[in-house]
Amino acid sequence: MISHELIPNNVNLSSNKRLQRALEHWQPRYLDWWREMGPQGFQDYHRVYLRTAVSVDPDGWCHYDYVKMPEYRWGIFLTPPVKDRTIGFGDFFGQPVWQEVPGEFRNPLKRLIVLQGDTEPASVEQQRRLGQSCPSLYDLRNLFQVNVEEGRHLWAMVYLLHSYFGRDGRDEAEEMLERSSGNEDKPRMLEAFNEPIDTWLDFFMFAMFTDRDGKSQLMSLAESSLDPLSRTTRFMLTEEAHHLFVGESGVARIIQRTSELMRQTGLSGDVRRVGGIDLPLIQRHLNFWFSASVDLHGSEISTNAATYFANGLKGRAKEDSWEDHRALHGTYAVDVFENGVGLTRNVPARNAMNEMLRDWYIKDATAGVERWNRILERGGLSDRLYVPSRRFNRKIGIYADQHFTPEGRPISAEQWEARKHEWLPTANDKAYLKSLTTRPVFEVGQYANWIAPPSKGINRQPLDFEYVRTDE
């Protein structure tokens, strides 16, 4: 039963007065952070057609209505417990899952939760100015829906920190509001979450690729032996699906409009002349956000990942689909690059956990790009987008500090400097994208010239629905 307390929840928060007081003490600080670092210019006078979680029932877990964002009912939701659930992997395979944090695993579990939690407010901060250049009210609403749900995901991690890690957890929760994206003194913990997102193409690519990494990480944490962490992340995945939809469909609509403009101007015409976004520019942004997101999976060969798996802290996405849940004796093929030569090395399976997750991620992301290419095919165009090599533009792992083309061919540092502008977004690209959004589109049912309307509205609403209203 979902409560109607100050903090909506399905964890019977009122029965734990100490925890309730701690979270109610944290709540004003969170709201101060939201007003300062949340969507700029839309906090007090705008009502947004948002979905709010009200249940864990898959047939009716959310409610749609107009809400002012600071009044959004952020809450704490866990999926129902699975009776007699046992640990699904690692050295404790088959034993009962944990309802409390084992003392020997306290620090690594806290680290995993803090890392996940830190990404949630970071993306809100990265996107805080985008509303002022929106291509439609539909897109503005989707941006704000993503923002408030990232805020709720922060609440989910803060609940775990307060509930299971005592004073250390409370201190970590406070520090998550003290760091901020791109801050020179206190940046966010993962580099991709310090990158500026100041164009809508960046936002859509971020939601497509970086949120897809978020999905793969949540799927891994959903296997955790700590049952409250597993149940929390399983509910987060329900909301995360919409974030991926916003990214993939947003880019798809840009590609659809680009395809239309290319046919209008002649297939070899410059769509920038008519206010479109050209495919090479789209590819450069794809290259950047894909490579930054691939880095988030960590090093290809990792003793930390092996330890997390062995101790039952973080599993593999869809662990049930694997045969050997202990991964004690098997190996996994990992591509490496040594002395200028690409090789395949069979690595002990536990040490390759990051690469297993990265392989799943790349396959999933590639399928999304293929769906974009079908739009170009239907438009009669021969052009195709592609996922670059996992070697390209890496800052973490075995390919860091080396240089490769998007096809994965090694090149010198001098060649990289001479050609990187062909493969990654340039200052001119950013200036052009910003020039398209100097006048935001706030008219109901209208869309900017560079993006096609969606195929259908949110929650079965018509395309000319007033997704954002102003009280001014």
RODRENDREN-104343 format. One line per field, with one value per residue (C-alpha): residue number from 1; residue in three letters; z, y, x; chain. Coordinates in pm, whole numbers, plus 50000, padded with zeros to 5 digits. Each point is the difference from the previous one (the first is absolute). Layout:
BEGIN
nulum <- (NUM/...)
zavo <- (ALA/...)
w <- (Z/...)
v <- (Y/...)
u <- (X/...)
tifi <- (A/...)
REM end
This chain:
BEGIN
nulum <- (1/2/3/4/5/6/7/8/9/10/11/12/13/14/15/16/17/18/19/20/21/22/23/24/25/26/27/28/29/30/31/32/33/34/35/36/37/38/39/40/41/42/43/44/45/46/47/48/49/50/51/52/53/54/55/56/57/58/59/60/61/62/63/64/65/66/67/68/69/70/71/72/73/74/75/76/77/78/79/80/81/82/83/84/85/86/87/88/89/90/91/92/93/94/95/96/97/98/99/100/101/102/103/104/105/106/107/108/109/110/111/112/113/114/115/116/117/118/119/120/121/122/123/124/125/126/127/128/129/130/131/132/133/134/135/136/137/138/139/140/141/142/143/144/145/146/147/148/149/150/151/152/153/154/155/156/157/158/159/160/161/162/163/164/165/166/167/168/169/170/171/172/173/174/175/176/177/178/179/180/181/182/183/184/185/186/187/188/189/190/191/192/193/194/195/196/197/198/199/200/201/202/203/204/205/206/207/208/209/210/211/212/213/214/215/216/217/218/219/220/221/222/223/224/225/226/227/228/229/230/231/232/233/234/235/236/237/238/239/240/241/242/243/244/245/246/247/248/249/250/251/252/253/254/255/256/257/258/259/260/261/262/263/264/265/266/267/268/269/270/271/272/273/274/275/276/277/278/279/280/281/282/283/284/285/286/287/288/289/290/291/292/293/294/295/296/297/298/299/300/301/302/303/304/305/306/307/308/309/310/311/312/313/314/315/316/317/318/319/320/321/322/323/324/325/326/327/328/329/330/331/332/333/334/335/336/337/338/339/340/341/342/343/344/345/346/347/348/349/350/351/352/353/354/355/356/357/358/359/360/361/362/363/364/365/366/367/368/369/370/371/372/373/374/375/376/377/378/379/380/381/382/383/384/385/386/387/388/389/390/391/392/393/394/395/396/397/398/399/400/401/402/403/404/405/406/407/408/409/410/411/412/413/414/415/416/417/418/419/420/421/422/423/424/425/426/427/428/429/430/431/432/433/434/435/436/437/438/439/440/441/442/443/444/445/446/447/448/449/450/451/452/453/454/455/456/457/458/459/460/461/462/463/464/465/466/467/468/469/470/471/472)
zavo <- (MET/ILE/SER/HIS/GLU/LEU/ILE/PRO/ASN/ASN/VAL/ASN/LEU/SER/SER/ASN/LYS/ARG/LEU/GLN/ARG/ALA/LEU/GLU/HIS/TRP/GLN/PRO/ARG/TYR/LEU/ASP/TRP/TRP/ARG/GLU/MET/GLY/PRO/GLN/GLY/PHE/GLN/ASP/TYR/HIS/ARG/VAL/TYR/LEU/ARG/THR/ALA/VAL/SER/VAL/ASP/PRO/ASP/GLY/TRP/CYS/HIS/TYR/ASP/TYR/VAL/LYS/MET/PRO/GLU/TYR/ARG/TRP/GLY/ILE/PHE/LEU/THR/PRO/PRO/VAL/LYS/ASP/ARG/THR/ILE/GLY/PHE/GLY/ASP/PHE/PHE/GLY/GLN/PRO/VAL/TRP/GLN/GLU/VAL/PRO/GLY/GLU/PHE/ARG/ASN/PRO/LEU/LYS/ARG/LEU/ILE/VAL/LEU/GLN/GLY/ASP/THR/GLU/PRO/ALA/SER/VAL/GLU/GLN/GLN/ARG/ARG/LEU/GLY/GLN/SER/CYS/PRO/SER/LEU/TYR/ASP/LEU/ARG/ASN/LEU/PHE/GLN/VAL/ASN/VAL/GLU/GLU/GLY/ARG/HIS/LEU/TRP/ALA/MET/VAL/TYR/LEU/LEU/HIS/SER/TYR/PHE/GLY/ARG/ASP/GLY/ARG/ASP/GLU/ALA/GLU/GLU/MET/LEU/GLU/ARG/SER/SER/GLY/ASN/GLU/ASP/LYS/PRO/ARG/MET/LEU/GLU/ALA/PHE/ASN/GLU/PRO/ILE/ASP/THR/TRP/LEU/ASP/PHE/PHE/MET/PHE/ALA/MET/PHE/THR/ASP/ARG/ASP/GLY/LYS/SER/GLN/LEU/MET/SER/LEU/ALA/GLU/SER/SER/LEU/ASP/PRO/LEU/SER/ARG/THR/THR/ARG/PHE/MET/LEU/THR/GLU/GLU/ALA/HIS/HIS/LEU/PHE/VAL/GLY/GLU/SER/GLY/VAL/ALA/ARG/ILE/ILE/GLN/ARG/THR/SER/GLU/LEU/MET/ARG/GLN/THR/GLY/LEU/SER/GLY/ASP/VAL/ARG/ARG/VAL/GLY/GLY/ILE/ASP/LEU/PRO/LEU/ILE/GLN/ARG/HIS/LEU/ASN/PHE/TRP/PHE/SER/ALA/SER/VAL/ASP/LEU/HIS/GLY/SER/GLU/ILE/SER/THR/ASN/ALA/ALA/THR/TYR/PHE/ALA/ASN/GLY/LEU/LYS/GLY/ARG/ALA/LYS/GLU/ASP/SER/TRP/GLU/ASP/HIS/ARG/ALA/LEU/HIS/GLY/THR/TYR/ALA/VAL/ASP/VAL/PHE/GLU/ASN/GLY/VAL/GLY/LEU/THR/ARG/ASN/VAL/PRO/ALA/ARG/ASN/ALA/MET/ASN/GLU/MET/LEU/ARG/ASP/TRP/TYR/ILE/LYS/ASP/ALA/THR/ALA/GLY/VAL/GLU/ARG/TRP/ASN/ARG/ILE/LEU/GLU/ARG/GLY/GLY/LEU/SER/ASP/ARG/LEU/TYR/VAL/PRO/SER/ARG/ARG/PHE/ASN/ARG/LYS/ILE/GLY/ILE/TYR/ALA/ASP/GLN/HIS/PHE/THR/PRO/GLU/GLY/ARG/PRO/ILE/SER/ALA/GLU/GLN/TRP/GLU/ALA/ARG/LYS/HIS/GLU/TRP/LEU/PRO/THR/ALA/ASN/ASP/LYS/ALA/TYR/LEU/LYS/SER/LEU/THR/THR/ARG/PRO/VAL/PHE/GLU/VAL/GLY/GLN/TYR/ALA/ASN/TRP/ILE/ALA/PRO/PRO/SER/LYS/GLY/ILE/ASN/ARG/GLN/PRO/LEU/ASP/PHE/GLU/TYR/VAL/ARG/THR/ASP/GLU)
w <- (50000/49902/50276/49975/50234/49940/49825/49791/50052/50010/50265/50305/50074/50283/50205/50016/50158/50008/49628/49924/50189/49826/49654/50087/50112/49665/49799/50037/49891/49698/49911/50037/49762/49756/49992/49949/49761/49846/49679/49969/49948/50041/50373/50130/49720/49788/50047/49816/49893/50194/50108/50370/50149/50233/50008/49917/49804/49639/49880/50160/50166/49908/49987/49739/50088/49987/50266/50083/50012/50353/50116/49832/50251/49998/50192/50088/49815/50004/49802/50217/50162/49835/50253/50088/49749/50001/49885/49627/49942/50151/50301/50197/49718/50128/50348/50122/49885/50254/50166/50178/49884/50102/50188/49776/49691/50147/49819/49649/50014/50112/49715/49742/50133/50016/49644/49871/50211/49885/49636/50066/50106/49758/49693/50136/50040/49654/49841/50213/49726/49714/50058/49872/49653/49972/49656/50127/50313/49949/50022/50288/50196/49923/50121/50327/50043/49970/50245/50276/49968/50024/50317/50126/49923/50220/50273/49949/50062/50291/50164/49984/50137/50292/50071/49991/50046/50308/50038/49710/49774/50116/49934/49649/49933/50100/49778/49697/50023/50045/49681/49669/49634/49853/50329/50006/50374/50058/49669/49959/50047/49642/49716/49759/50258/49995/49626/49903/49839/49840/49680/49947/49780/50293/50230/49770/49948/50376/50064/49725/50098/50353/50140/49827/50207/50299/49898/49977/50338/50162/49849/50163/50337/49975/50040/50326/50307/50205/49946/50069/49736/49751/50059/49978/49668/49851/50052/49862/49678/49954/49974/49814/49698/49926/50009/49732/49797/50019/49869/49724/49874/50022/49771/49778/49952/49910/49746/49860/49950/49855/49756/49892/49955/49803/49755/49973/49926/49789/50159/49989/50117/50308/50252/50211/49732/50093/50375/50028/50189/49764/50044/50045/50294/50145/49956/50182/50298/49990/50006/50301/50224/49911/50084/50322/50103/49912/50242/50282/49998/50138/49914/49776/50247/50357/50337/50160/49777/50083/50372/49968/49820/50236/50303/49852/49988/49627/49748/49625/49818/49967/50216/49947/49636/50094/50065/50255/50277/50199/49700/50173/49717/49669/49786/49787/49676/50038/49712/50097/49816/50078/49824/49716/49937/50077/50185/50167/50347/50199/50343/50318/49989/50328/49883/49680/50165/49876/49645/50013/50099/49733/49734/50102/49989/49655/49858/50144/49880/49654/49967/50072/49733/49752/50071/49912/49674/49902/49999/49747/49796/49991/49890/49698/50129/49969/50301/50320/50357/50184/50347/50022/50122/50375/49963/49878/50223/50319/50326/50223/49957/49774/49712/50205/49894/49655/49682/49757/49711/50041/49813/50268/49801/50202/49911/50140/50235/49716/49770/50276/50050/49627/49950/50328/49880/49730/50267/50305/50041/49922/50126/49666/50048/50340/49871/49717/50229/50235/49708/49929/50349/50055/50001/50207/49879/50270/49773/50056/49728/49827/49941/49899/49635/50080/50172/49891/50224/50200/49869/50306/50318/50360/50187/49689/49981/49658/49842/50057/50373/50234/50173/50191/50132/50146/50287/49903)
v <- (50000/50337/50258/50363/50126/50294/49752/49757/49646/49632/49912/50084/50297/50126/49691/50107/50344/50044/49931/50211/50298/49961/50000/50286/50192/49925/50094/50384/49983/49799/50258/50280/49812/49944/50368/50104/49726/49866/50126/50368/50237/49745/49943/50224/50101/49690/49693/49693/49693/49745/49643/49937/49659/49897/49621/49700/49840/49953/50054/50341/50120/50370/50292/50279/50357/50359/50066/50286/49833/50110/49845/49664/49719/49835/49677/49663/49691/49642/49712/49736/49747/49661/49730/49781/50182/49867/50147/49943/50014/50002/49823/50017/49859/49831/50154/50230/50361/50262/50234/50184/50096/49746/50185/49872/50140/50330/50225/49848/49996/50361/50087/49838/50183/50335/49964/49923/50274/50264/49958/50086/50367/50044/49954/50252/50253/49928/50067/50290/50266/49794/50103/50348/49863/49729/49888/49939/49974/49623/49993/50247/49772/49696/50183/50089/49644/49868/50264/49928/49626/50040/50193/49710/49759/50211/49958/49624/49990/50244/49777/49707/50210/50127/49660/49772/50204/50216/50326/49916/49960/50326/50182/49850/50114/50354/49997/49903/50341/50176/49870/50137/49921/50174/50165/50044/49944/49739/49837/49694/49669/49866/50211/49955/50175/50310/50052/50297/49920/50329/49885/49776/49764/49949/49938/49741/49825/50004/49842/49745/49895/50115/49910/49664/49951/50094/49724/49741/50105/49986/49655/49885/50153/49844/49663/50111/49776/50304/49961/50365/50116/49744/50096/50372/49975/49775/50276/50260/49797/50055/50374/49971/49850/50336/50177/49768/50058/50377/49964/49749/50156/50351/49914/49799/50307/50212/49736/49988/50376/50000/49730/50213/50310/49805/49887/50354/50146/49712/49701/50166/50335/50180/49977/50273/50244/49920/49974/49624/49792/49817/49634/50051/50230/49738/49733/50210/50038/49628/49928/50223/49882/49634/50004/50197/49749/49698/50140/49987/49620/50019/49806/49697/49782/50090/49845/50233/49865/49646/50077/50157/49689/49752/50172/50020/50381/50058/49733/49980/50143/49723/49760/49730/49976/49886/49634/50025/50231/49966/50075/49824/49805/50149/50264/50286/50128/50359/50201/50176/50210/49932/50130/50136/49672/49908/49669/49792/49880/49744/50157/49834/50066/50188/50246/50066/50103/50359/49878/49766/50293/50220/49736/49993/50381/50025/49743/50187/50339/49864/49872/50352/50152/49741/50120/50352/49868/49852/50356/50097/49689/50076/50352/49867/50108/49796/50171/49796/50076/49761/49915/50073/49747/49951/50111/50347/50307/49800/50160/49692/49643/49834/50242/50316/50224/49837/50130/49820/50088/49933/49674/49899/50048/50129/50343/50229/50289/50238/49832/50014/50373/50061/49797/49992/50284/49761/49757/50206/50307/50328/50353/50080/49707/50131/50353/49879/49790/50293/50226/49771/50052/50372/50011/49720/49856/50045/49998/49706/49736/50174/49853/50148/49961/49763/49728/49800/49973/49677/49723/50025/50200/49916/49791/49985/50380/50171/50159/50349/49939/50277/49807/50300/50281/50332/50169/50343)
u <- (50000/50145/49991/49897/50270/50230/50231/49790/50125/49913/50261/49787/50222/49777/50084/50366/49986/50377/50033/49695/50143/50335/49842/49767/50309/50168/49691/50030/50363/49894/49734/50255/50229/49711/49908/50361/50119/49679/49833/50076/49707/49720/49976/49722/49764/49973/49785/50124/49802/50207/49963/50056/50067/49717/50029/50215/49715/50116/49643/49965/50316/49980/49759/50000/49912/50123/50262/50232/50339/50099/49670/50069/49953/50340/49983/50147/49878/50126/49857/49829/50235/50034/49922/50299/50223/50355/50330/50033/50375/50348/50145/49674/49790/49683/50007/49719/50029/50102/49753/50283/50350/50267/50273/50281/49826/49889/50251/49979/49619/49994/50237/49772/49694/50178/50131/49653/49842/50249/49900/49636/50026/50291/49780/49747/50281/50135/49659/49879/50005/49857/49640/50074/50076/49735/49875/49643/49787/50000/50380/50003/49769/50216/50310/49829/49867/50353/50123/49748/50054/50375/49923/49789/50282/50223/49738/50017/50374/49980/49739/50243/50286/49790/49846/50301/50319/49941/50188/50233/49698/49845/50329/50017/49643/50094/50307/49795/49835/50333/50159/49878/50051/50304/50098/50378/50027/49727/49910/49781/50179/49978/50137/49706/49783/50219/49959/49780/49665/49912/49828/49698/50198/50239/49704/49846/50335/50064/49661/50063/50353/50082/49659/50040/50315/49784/49762/50279/50142/49656/49943/50324/49913/49653/50176/50165/49991/49893/49627/49900/50252/49868/49638/50079/50182/49732/49745/50243/50020/49625/50062/50330/49824/49836/50336/50133/49683/50053/50355/49942/49677/50146/50290/49764/49781/50305/50106/49647/49997/50353/49890/49703/50218/50260/49733/49868/50343/50127/50165/50341/49868/50128/49715/50158/49889/49640/50049/50051/50255/50232/50087/50380/49925/49765/50270/50259/49769/49923/50376/50056/49717/50044/50372/49944/49734/50214/50259/49743/50025/50354/50315/49974/50191/49909/50079/49744/49725/50114/49978/49654/49878/50166/49852/49650/49992/49950/49909/49962/49703/49741/50201/49736/50106/50353/50080/50283/49881/50322/50228/50288/50158/49887/50167/49872/50151/50120/50145/50323/50256/50363/50311/49792/49820/49640/49969/49733/50084/49804/49963/49868/49626/49984/50266/49802/49671/50029/50059/49703/49781/50160/49931/49634/49993/50160/49760/49702/50126/50077/49646/49874/50226/49873/49647/50115/50148/49666/49863/50266/49926/49628/50087/50185/50342/50319/50161/50035/50102/50230/50125/50374/50253/50026/50362/49904/50047/50046/50117/49970/50121/50255/49940/50050/50289/50001/49843/49772/49772/49626/50065/50251/50321/50297/50135/50268/49936/50080/49749/49739/50048/49979/49680/49804/49775/49873/49878/49902/49774/50171/49948/49835/49761/49898/49959/49780/49779/49958/49911/49702/49859/50035/49618/49844/49670/49736/49692/49766/50032/50292/50347/50334/50097/50290/49797/49694/49691/49968/49777/49773/49957/50076/49741/49778/49975/49977/50306/49856/49960/50119/50276/50132/49784/50100/49820/50131)
tifi <- (A/A/A/A/A/A/A/A/A/A/A/A/A/A/A/A/A/A/A/A/A/A/A/A/A/A/A/A/A/A/A/A/A/A/A/A/A/A/A/A/A/A/A/A/A/A/A/A/A/A/A/A/A/A/A/A/A/A/A/A/A/A/A/A/A/A/A/A/A/A/A/A/A/A/A/A/A/A/A/A/A/A/A/A/A/A/A/A/A/A/A/A/A/A/A/A/A/A/A/A/A/A/A/A/A/A/A/A/A/A/A/A/A/A/A/A/A/A/A/A/A/A/A/A/A/A/A/A/A/A/A/A/A/A/A/A/A/A/A/A/A/A/A/A/A/A/A/A/A/A/A/A/A/A/A/A/A/A/A/A/A/A/A/A/A/A/A/A/A/A/A/A/A/A/A/A/A/A/A/A/A/A/A/A/A/A/A/A/A/A/A/A/A/A/A/A/A/A/A/A/A/A/A/A/A/A/A/A/A/A/A/A/A/A/A/A/A/A/A/A/A/A/A/A/A/A/A/A/A/A/A/A/A/A/A/A/A/A/A/A/A/A/A/A/A/A/A/A/A/A/A/A/A/A/A/A/A/A/A/A/A/A/A/A/A/A/A/A/A/A/A/A/A/A/A/A/A/A/A/A/A/A/A/A/A/A/A/A/A/A/A/A/A/A/A/A/A/A/A/A/A/A/A/A/A/A/A/A/A/A/A/A/A/A/A/A/A/A/A/A/A/A/A/A/A/A/A/A/A/A/A/A/A/A/A/A/A/A/A/A/A/A/A/A/A/A/A/A/A/A/A/A/A/A/A/A/A/A/A/A/A/A/A/A/A/A/A/A/A/A/A/A/A/A/A/A/A/A/A/A/A/A/A/A/A/A/A/A/A/A/A/A/A/A/A/A/A/A/A/A/A/A/A/A/A/A/A/A/A/A/A/A/A/A/A/A/A/A/A/A/A/A/A/A/A/A/A/A/A/A/A/A/A/A/A/A/A/A/A/A/A/A/A/A/A/A/A/A/A/A/A/A/A/A/A/A/A/A/A/A/A/A/A/A/A/A/A/A/A/A/A/A)
REM end
